[in-house]
Each structure stands twice: as C-alpha cells, then as structure tokens.
Amino acid sequence: MWENLLRMQVNGMNRTQLRDDMVSLFSEAEFQAICRRLGAPVERLGGKTQADKTASLIGWLERNGRLPDLVVEVVRERPHLRPKYTDYLPPSPDATDVDLSWLDRVAGGEGPAIEEPPTMRWDSDVHKLNE
C-alpha cells in the first residue's frame, strides 16, 4: 500500500536537487558503493562526470521503479538529509498502522483466542533410542 503512495510522492521529487546533493556530498567511491548496493550497472551509466553519472543513475532507477530505494540509501548514508527527503521515504516500521484491535477483543473475552484447541501428542514423532 505505501509503495504506491511513495511512488506517487517520488513523482513530485526534485531530481535535480537529489543529483546536486549526491554530487556535493558523496565521493566517487561512495557513489559506486551505492550503485552496487542498488544493483545498478555502474560501468554502463552514461556520462563522464559524477553529475552526469548520478543523473544517469537517477534515470535508470526511475525507469525501473526503484527511485525510492536511492532516496533510502542517500538518507541512510547522510542522515542530515532526512528532513529534506522525509516525504519520499517509506514509513518507519513503528509508524505503520497495524490493526491489532483483535487482540483487545480476545483479551476482553469477546472471541476465542484460537479457533480450535491445540492437540498435543508428545510421543508422535519421538523415536525410541533404546531399540
């Protein structure tokens, strides 16, 4: 669900700003490391300068529906950029809305905790060692 929302939000991203941030804040080695982590073909990215290669990476990831992955990597490496790109990051696991209301109903006695009582056969899979 959030993937679709994130893709819609990424469509409004300022890609020029992302490229400029990457060029100014990442070395060539760091850029290549990000490309490897994302599975991007570093050797096939167009351009001679880091700005051109970064623009090529952004385009490649966008065409493959993976631009959010780049944003996650950039923010992971440069946490001070989080406020700038927070709208383009997936929600943190603790921020997701997980419906656990069924636990309240079970705890309040409104429904069975499980549909069938468990059956246990302690010796069903035990092999006797002394035979």
ROTIRO-878879 format. One record per residue: residue number from 1; residue in three letters; chain; x, y, z of N, C-alpha, C in turn. Coordinates in nm, 2 decimals. Example, Ala and Ser with C-alpha at 12.3 -4.5 7.8 and 13.67 -1.06 7.14 Angstrom:
2
 resi resn chain     nx     ny     nz    cax    cay    caz     cx     cy     cz
    1  ala     A   1.32  -0.57   0.78   1.23  -0.45   0.78   1.32  -0.33   0.78
    2  ser     A   1.28  -0.22   0.71   1.37  -0.11   0.71   1.29   0.00   0.79
***
This chain:
131
 resi resn chain     nx     ny     nz    cax    cay    caz     cx     cy     cz
    1  met     A   0.08  -0.12   0.00   0.00   0.00   0.00   0.09   0.12   0.00
    2  trp     A   0.18   0.13   0.09   0.26   0.25   0.10   0.35   0.27  -0.02
    3  glu     A   0.38   0.15  -0.09   0.47   0.16  -0.21   0.40   0.25  -0.32
    4  asn     A   0.27   0.23  -0.34   0.20   0.31  -0.44   0.20   0.46  -0.40
    5  leu     A   0.18   0.49  -0.27   0.18   0.63  -0.22   0.32   0.68  -0.24
    6  leu     A   0.42   0.61  -0.20   0.56   0.65  -0.21   0.59   0.68  -0.36
    7  arg     A   0.55   0.60  -0.45   0.58   0.62  -0.59   0.51   0.75  -0.64
    8  met     A   0.39   0.77  -0.59   0.32   0.90  -0.63   0.40   1.02  -0.58
    9  gln     A   0.45   1.01  -0.45   0.52   1.12  -0.39   0.66   1.14  -0.47
   10  val     A   0.72   1.03  -0.50   0.85   1.04  -0.57   0.84   1.11  -0.71
   11  asn     A   0.72   1.09  -0.77   0.70   1.16  -0.90   0.71   1.31  -0.88
   12  gly     A   0.68   1.37  -0.77   0.69   1.51  -0.75   0.83   1.55  -0.69
   13  met     A   0.92   1.46  -0.68   1.05   1.49  -0.63   1.14   1.58  -0.72
   14  asn     A   1.22   1.66  -0.66   1.31   1.75  -0.74   1.43   1.66  -0.76
   15  arg     A   1.44   1.60  -0.88   1.55   1.51  -0.91   1.68   1.59  -0.93
   16  thr     A   1.67   1.71  -0.97   1.79   1.80  -0.98   1.85   1.82  -0.84
   17  gln     A   1.77   1.84  -0.74   1.82   1.86  -0.61   1.88   1.74  -0.56
   18  leu     A   1.82   1.62  -0.59   1.88   1.49  -0.54   2.01   1.47  -0.61
   19  arg     A   2.02   1.50  -0.74   2.15   1.49  -0.81   2.26   1.58  -0.75
   20  asp     A   2.22   1.70  -0.72   2.31   1.80  -0.67   2.36   1.76  -0.53
   21  asp     A   2.27   1.71  -0.45   2.30   1.66  -0.31   2.40   1.55  -0.32
   22  met     A   2.37   1.45  -0.41   2.46   1.34  -0.42   2.60   1.38  -0.47
   23  val     A   2.61   1.47  -0.57   2.73   1.51  -0.63   2.82   1.59  -0.52
   24  ser     A   2.75   1.67  -0.44   2.83   1.75  -0.35   2.86   1.68  -0.22
   25  leu     A   2.79   1.57  -0.18   2.80   1.51  -0.06   2.87   1.37  -0.06
   26  phe     A   2.88   1.31  -0.18   2.93   1.17  -0.19   3.06   1.17  -0.28
   27  ser     A   3.15   1.10  -0.24   3.27   1.08  -0.32   3.24   0.98  -0.43
   28  glu     A   3.33   0.97  -0.53   3.32   0.87  -0.64   3.30   0.73  -0.58
   29  ala     A   3.39   0.70  -0.48   3.38   0.56  -0.42   3.25   0.54  -0.35
   30  glu     A   3.20   0.64  -0.28   3.07   0.62  -0.21   2.96   0.61  -0.31
   31  phe     A   2.97   0.68  -0.42   2.87   0.67  -0.53   2.87   0.53  -0.59
   32  gln     A   2.98   0.48  -0.61   2.99   0.34  -0.67   2.94   0.24  -0.57
   33  ala     A   2.96   0.26  -0.44   2.91   0.17  -0.34   2.76   0.17  -0.34
   34  ile     A   2.70   0.29  -0.35   2.55   0.30  -0.35   2.50   0.22  -0.48
   35  cys     A   2.57   0.24  -0.59   2.53   0.18  -0.71   2.53   0.03  -0.70
   36  arg     A   2.64  -0.03  -0.64   2.65  -0.17  -0.62   2.54  -0.22  -0.52
   37  arg     A   2.51  -0.15  -0.42   2.40  -0.19  -0.32   2.27  -0.19  -0.39
   38  leu     A   2.25  -0.10  -0.49   2.12  -0.10  -0.56   2.12  -0.19  -0.68
   39  gly     A   2.23  -0.25  -0.71   2.24  -0.34  -0.83   2.24  -0.26  -0.96
   40  ala     A   2.28  -0.14  -0.95   2.29  -0.05  -1.07   2.42  -0.08  -1.15
   41  pro     A   2.41  -0.08  -1.28   2.53  -0.11  -1.37   2.62   0.01  -1.38
   42  val     A   2.71   0.02  -1.28   2.80   0.14  -1.27   2.87   0.16  -1.40
   43  glu     A   2.92   0.06  -1.46   3.00   0.07  -1.58   2.92   0.11  -1.70
   44  arg     A   2.79   0.09  -1.69   2.71   0.13  -1.81   2.64   0.26  -1.79
   45  leu     A   2.66   0.33  -1.68   2.59   0.46  -1.66   2.66   0.56  -1.75
   46  gly     A   2.58   0.64  -1.82   2.63   0.74  -1.91   2.69   0.86  -1.85
   47  gly     A   2.78   0.92  -1.92   2.84   1.05  -1.87   2.98   1.03  -1.82
   48  lys     A   3.06   1.14  -1.83   3.20   1.13  -1.78   3.21   1.19  -1.64
   49  thr     A   3.13   1.29  -1.61   3.14   1.35  -1.48   3.05   1.28  -1.38
   50  gln     A   3.08   1.30  -1.25   2.99   1.24  -1.15   2.85   1.29  -1.16
   51  ala     A   2.83   1.42  -1.19   2.70   1.47  -1.21   2.62   1.40  -1.32
   52  asp     A   2.69   1.37  -1.43   2.63   1.30  -1.54   2.59   1.16  -1.50
   53  lys     A   2.69   1.09  -1.43   2.66   0.95  -1.39   2.55   0.95  -1.29
   54  thr     A   2.54   1.05  -1.20   2.44   1.05  -1.10   2.30   1.07  -1.17
   55  ala     A   2.30   1.16  -1.26   2.17   1.18  -1.34   2.13   1.06  -1.41
   56  ser     A   2.23   0.99  -1.47   2.20   0.86  -1.53   2.15   0.76  -1.44
   57  leu     A   2.21   0.75  -1.32   2.16   0.65  -1.21   2.02   0.69  -1.18
   58  ile     A   1.99   0.81  -1.15   1.85   0.85  -1.12   1.75   0.81  -1.22
   59  gly     A   1.79   0.84  -1.35   1.70   0.80  -1.46   1.68   0.65  -1.47
   60  trp     A   1.79   0.57  -1.45   1.78   0.43  -1.46   1.69   0.37  -1.35
   61  leu     A   1.71   0.42  -1.23   1.63   0.38  -1.11   1.48   0.42  -1.13
   62  glu     A   1.46   0.54  -1.18   1.32   0.58  -1.21   1.25   0.49  -1.31
   63  arg     A   1.32   0.46  -1.42   1.26   0.38  -1.52   1.23   0.24  -1.47
   64  asn     A   1.31   0.19  -1.37   1.29   0.06  -1.31   1.20   0.07  -1.18
   65  gly     A   1.14   0.18  -1.15   1.05   0.19  -1.04   1.12   0.18  -0.91
   66  arg     A   1.25   0.22  -0.90   1.33   0.20  -0.78   1.39   0.33  -0.73
   67  leu     A   1.34   0.44  -0.77   1.39   0.57  -0.72   1.38   0.58  -0.57
   68  pro     A   1.27   0.53  -0.51   1.26   0.53  -0.36   1.38   0.46  -0.29
   69  asp     A   1.43   0.36  -0.36   1.55   0.29  -0.30   1.67   0.38  -0.29
   70  leu     A   1.69   0.46  -0.39   1.80   0.55  -0.39   1.79   0.66  -0.28
   71  val     A   1.67   0.71  -0.26   1.64   0.80  -0.15   1.67   0.74  -0.02
   72  val     A   1.63   0.62   0.00   1.66   0.55   0.13   1.81   0.54   0.15
   73  glu     A   1.88   0.50   0.04   2.03   0.49   0.06   2.10   0.62   0.09
   74  val     A   2.05   0.73   0.02   2.11   0.86   0.04   2.09   0.90   0.18
   75  val     A   1.97   0.89   0.23   1.94   0.93   0.37   2.01   0.84   0.47
   76  arg     A   2.02   0.71   0.44   2.10   0.62   0.53   2.24   0.66   0.54
   77  glu     A   2.30   0.70   0.43   2.44   0.75   0.43   2.46   0.89   0.49
   78  arg     A   2.36   0.97   0.47   2.37   1.11   0.51   2.24   1.15   0.59
   79  pro     A   2.23   1.11   0.71   2.11   1.12   0.79   2.06   1.27   0.80
   80  his     A   2.15   1.36   0.79   2.11   1.50   0.80   2.02   1.55   0.68
   81  leu     A   2.01   1.46   0.58   1.92   1.49   0.47   1.78   1.44   0.49
   82  arg     A   1.76   1.37   0.60   1.62   1.31   0.63   1.51   1.42   0.62
   83  pro     A   1.53   1.54   0.68   1.42   1.63   0.67   1.39   1.68   0.53
   84  lys     A   1.49   1.68   0.45   1.47   1.72   0.31   1.39   1.62   0.23
   85  tyr     A   1.41   1.49   0.26   1.36   1.38   0.18   1.25   1.30   0.26
   86  thr     A   1.21   1.35   0.37   1.12   1.27   0.45   0.99   1.23   0.38
   87  asp     A   0.94   1.31   0.29   0.82   1.28   0.22   0.84   1.17   0.12
   88  tyr     A   0.96   1.14   0.09   0.99   1.03  -0.01   1.04   0.90   0.05
   89  leu     A   1.04   0.90   0.18   1.09   0.78   0.25   0.97   0.69   0.29
   90  pro     A   0.99   0.56   0.29   0.88   0.47   0.34   0.87   0.50   0.49
   91  pro     A   0.75   0.48   0.54   0.72   0.50   0.69   0.81   0.40   0.77
   92  ser     A   0.85   0.44   0.88   0.93   0.35   0.97   0.84   0.24   1.02
   93  pro     A   0.90   0.13   1.05   0.81   0.01   1.09   0.73   0.05   1.21
   94  asp     A   0.78   0.13   1.30   0.70   0.16   1.42   0.59   0.26   1.39
   95  ala     A   0.60   0.33   1.28   0.49   0.43   1.24   0.38   0.37   1.16
   96  thr     A   0.39   0.25   1.12   0.29   0.19   1.04   0.16   0.16   1.12
   97  asp     A   0.05   0.17   1.06  -0.07   0.14   1.13  -0.10  -0.01   1.11
   98  val     A  -0.09  -0.08   1.22  -0.11  -0.22   1.22  -0.24  -0.24   1.30
   99  asp     A  -0.34  -0.31   1.24  -0.46  -0.33   1.31  -0.45  -0.44   1.41
  100  leu     A  -0.43  -0.41   1.53  -0.42  -0.51   1.64  -0.54  -0.51   1.73
  101  ser     A  -0.65  -0.45   1.68  -0.77  -0.44   1.77  -0.83  -0.58   1.80
  102  trp     A  -0.80  -0.68   1.72  -0.85  -0.81   1.75  -0.79  -0.86   1.88
  103  leu     A  -0.67  -0.82   1.92  -0.61  -0.86   2.05  -0.69  -0.80   2.16
  104  asp     A  -0.74  -0.68   2.15  -0.83  -0.63   2.26  -0.96  -0.71   2.27
  105  arg     A  -1.01  -0.75   2.16  -1.14  -0.83   2.17  -1.11  -0.97   2.23
  106  val     A  -1.00  -1.03   2.20  -0.97  -1.16   2.26  -0.94  -1.14   2.41
  107  ala     A  -0.86  -1.04   2.44  -0.83  -1.01   2.58  -0.96  -0.98   2.66
  108  gly     A  -1.06  -0.92   2.60  -1.18  -0.88   2.67  -1.28  -1.00   2.67
  109  gly     A  -1.24  -1.11   2.62  -1.33  -1.23   2.62  -1.44  -1.23   2.51
  110  glu     A  -1.43  -1.14   2.41  -1.53  -1.13   2.31  -1.52  -1.24   2.20
  111  gly     A  -1.41  -1.31   2.20  -1.39  -1.41   2.10  -1.29  -1.51   2.14
  112  pro     A  -1.28  -1.62   2.07  -1.18  -1.72   2.11  -1.05  -1.68   2.07
  113  ala     A  -0.95  -1.71   2.15  -0.81  -1.68   2.11  -0.77  -1.76   1.99
  114  ile     A  -0.81  -1.88   1.98  -0.78  -1.96   1.86  -0.91  -2.04   1.83
  115  glu     A  -0.92  -2.08   1.70  -1.05  -2.14   1.66  -1.06  -2.28   1.71
  116  glu     A  -0.95  -2.35   1.72  -0.96  -2.49   1.77  -0.86  -2.50   1.88
  117  pro     A  -0.89  -2.58   1.98  -0.79  -2.60   2.09  -0.67  -2.68   2.03
  118  pro     A  -0.56  -2.66   2.08  -0.44  -2.74   2.03  -0.44  -2.88   2.07
  119  thr     A  -0.39  -2.97   1.99  -0.38  -3.11   2.03  -0.23  -3.14   2.04
  120  met     A  -0.19  -3.21   2.14  -0.05  -3.24   2.15  -0.04  -3.39   2.17
  121  arg     A   0.05  -3.44   2.10   0.09  -3.58   2.11   0.24  -3.59   2.13
  122  trp     A   0.27  -3.60   2.25   0.41  -3.59   2.29   0.50  -3.70   2.23
  123  asp     A   0.44  -3.81   2.21   0.52  -3.92   2.16   0.50  -3.95   2.01
  124  ser     A   0.44  -3.86   1.94   0.41  -3.89   1.80   0.53  -3.90   1.71
  125  asp     A   0.63  -3.81   1.74   0.75  -3.81   1.65   0.87  -3.85   1.72
  126  val     A   0.86  -3.91   1.84   0.97  -3.95   1.91   1.02  -4.09   1.87
  127  his     A   1.14  -4.10   1.85   1.19  -4.24   1.82   1.26  -4.29   1.94
  128  lys     A   1.24  -4.41   1.97   1.30  -4.47   2.09   1.44  -4.50   2.07
  129  leu     A   1.53  -4.45   2.15   1.67  -4.47   2.14   1.72  -4.60   2.18
  130  asn     A   1.65  -4.67   2.26   1.70  -4.80   2.32   1.65  -4.92   2.23
  131  glu     A   1.60  -4.90   2.12   1.55  -5.01   2.04   1.66  -5.07   1.95
***
